[in-house]
Amino acid sequence: MKNWIELLTEFKLKRQPVALVTVTKCSGSAPCVVSSRMIVTEDKSISGTIGGGKLAFKAIDKAILALNENRIIESSYTLGPEFEQCCGGKVEFIIEPMNQSPELFLFGAGHIGTEIAKLLVGTPFKVKLIDSRENWFSETILDESVIKCQVK
């Protein structure tokens, strides 16, 4: 099995967003150790483990939230009867979204806006070029990665 660094590299090359879950603290009886890791994809596929059971299901749900909101999330759970995982310990973890493409909004598709959009092709940014002029984009030639938005 590949280690988590190799897996993250593969996801990065594919530009596939994933969330990295890392256990930061364990106390008492827990199904994992500090530095246990799990990678979660947008379709909830996982690589690695932080221990399984309800703890893993909660981490997967939080990982999807971290991906959707593009933010780091810290969580902790006490593993007892009320949690339906009777290890008796406590686990804390951090979830970091990886490979997210930041969006860049360019207002004005004139000669400067279109040149800036062209310069940003091939960068990690999702470029959105916005203009209010009707039919303006029909005569503007841009890379297909640039999203053209005509607003009123």
C-alpha positions in Angstrom: 0.0 0.0 0.0 1.2 3.5 -0.8 1.9 6.0 2.0 -0.2 9.0 2.5 2.4 11.4 0.9 2.4 9.3 -2.3 -1.4 9.2 -2.4 -1.7 13.0 -1.9 0.8 13.5 -4.7 -1.3 11.3 -7.0 -4.5 13.3 -6.1 -2.6 16.5 -6.7 -1.5 15.5 -10.1 -5.1 14.6 -11.0 -6.2 17.9 -9.4 -8.7 15.9 -7.4 -9.7 17.6 -4.1 -9.3 15.5 -1.0 -9.4 16.0 2.7 -6.6 14.8 4.9 -7.7 13.6 8.4 -4.9 13.5 10.9 -5.3 12.3 14.5 -3.6 14.9 16.8 -4.4 13.5 20.2 -5.5 10.2 21.8 -6.2 9.6 25.5 -7.4 6.4 27.1 -8.4 3.5 25.0 -8.7 4.5 21.3 -8.8 2.6 18.0 -5.9 4.6 16.6 -2.7 6.4 17.5 -1.5 9.9 17.2 -0.6 10.6 13.5 -3.0 8.1 12.1 -4.2 9.4 8.8 -7.1 9.0 6.4 -7.6 10.6 3.0 -11.2 11.3 2.0 -12.4 12.0 -1.5 -15.5 14.0 -2.6 -17.4 10.7 -3.2 -16.5 9.5 0.4 -13.9 7.0 -0.7 -11.1 6.6 1.8 -7.5 5.6 2.0 -6.0 4.8 5.3 -7.8 4.7 8.6 -8.3 6.5 11.9 -9.8 3.5 13.5 -13.1 2.7 12.0 -16.6 2.6 13.4 -18.6 5.7 14.1 -15.4 7.7 14.6 -14.5 7.2 11.0 -18.0 7.9 9.7 -18.1 11.2 11.6 -14.6 12.1 10.3 -15.7 11.3 6.7 -18.8 13.6 7.1 -16.6 16.4 8.5 -14.1 15.9 5.7 -16.8 16.4 3.1 -17.8 19.6 5.0 -14.2 20.8 5.0 -14.0 20.2 1.2 -17.3 21.9 0.5 -16.4 24.9 2.6 -12.6 24.8 1.9 -11.7 25.2 5.5 -9.7 23.4 8.2 -11.9 21.6 10.8 -10.8 20.4 14.2 -12.9 17.8 16.0 -12.8 15.6 19.1 -15.0 12.7 20.3 -15.3 10.8 23.5 -15.7 7.2 22.7 -18.3 5.8 25.1 -21.7 4.2 25.1 -23.5 7.4 24.1 -21.2 7.6 21.0 -21.9 3.9 20.2 -18.2 3.2 20.2 -17.2 1.9 23.6 -13.4 2.2 23.6 -13.7 4.6 26.5 -11.0 7.0 25.3 -11.0 10.4 23.5 -9.7 11.1 20.0 -8.9 14.5 18.5 -8.2 15.1 14.8 -7.7 17.9 12.3 -9.1 17.8 8.7 -7.3 19.8 6.0 -8.8 20.2 2.5 -6.1 19.6 -0.2 -5.9 20.4 -3.9 -8.7 23.0 -3.8 -8.7 25.4 -6.7 -9.2 28.9 -5.5 -11.6 31.0 -7.6 -10.5 34.3 -9.0 -13.1 36.7 -10.2 -12.0 39.3 -12.8 -14.5 42.1 -13.3 -14.4 43.6 -16.8 -13.6 41.7 -19.9 -11.9 44.5 -21.7 -8.4 44.4 -23.1 -6.8 44.3 -19.6 -9.2 41.7 -18.1 -8.8 39.4 -21.0 -5.0 39.6 -20.9 -5.0 38.9 -17.2 -7.3 35.9 -17.8 -4.9 34.6 -20.4 -1.9 35.0 -18.1 -3.7 32.9 -15.4 -4.3 29.9 -17.7 -2.4 26.9 -16.3 -2.3 28.3 -12.7 -4.3 26.6 -9.9 -7.0 29.3 -10.1 -10.5 28.8 -11.5 -10.7 32.1 -13.4 -14.1 33.7 -13.9 -14.2 36.7 -16.2 -17.3 38.8 -15.6 -18.7 41.5 -17.9 -22.1 43.2 -18.2 -21.9 44.0 -21.9 -24.3 42.0 -24.1 -22.7 39.6 -26.6 -19.2 40.8 -25.5 -17.9 37.3 -25.1 -19.1 36.2 -28.6 -16.1 38.0 -30.1 -13.7 37.3 -27.2 -11.3 34.3 -27.7 -10.2 32.8 -24.5 -8.9 29.4 -23.3 -11.7 27.0 -22.4 -10.6 26.9 -18.8 -11.7 30.6 -18.3 -15.3 30.8 -17.3 -17.1 33.6 -19.0 -19.9 35.2 -17.1 -22.2 37.8 -18.6 -24.2 39.7 -15.9 -26.9 42.3 -16.3 
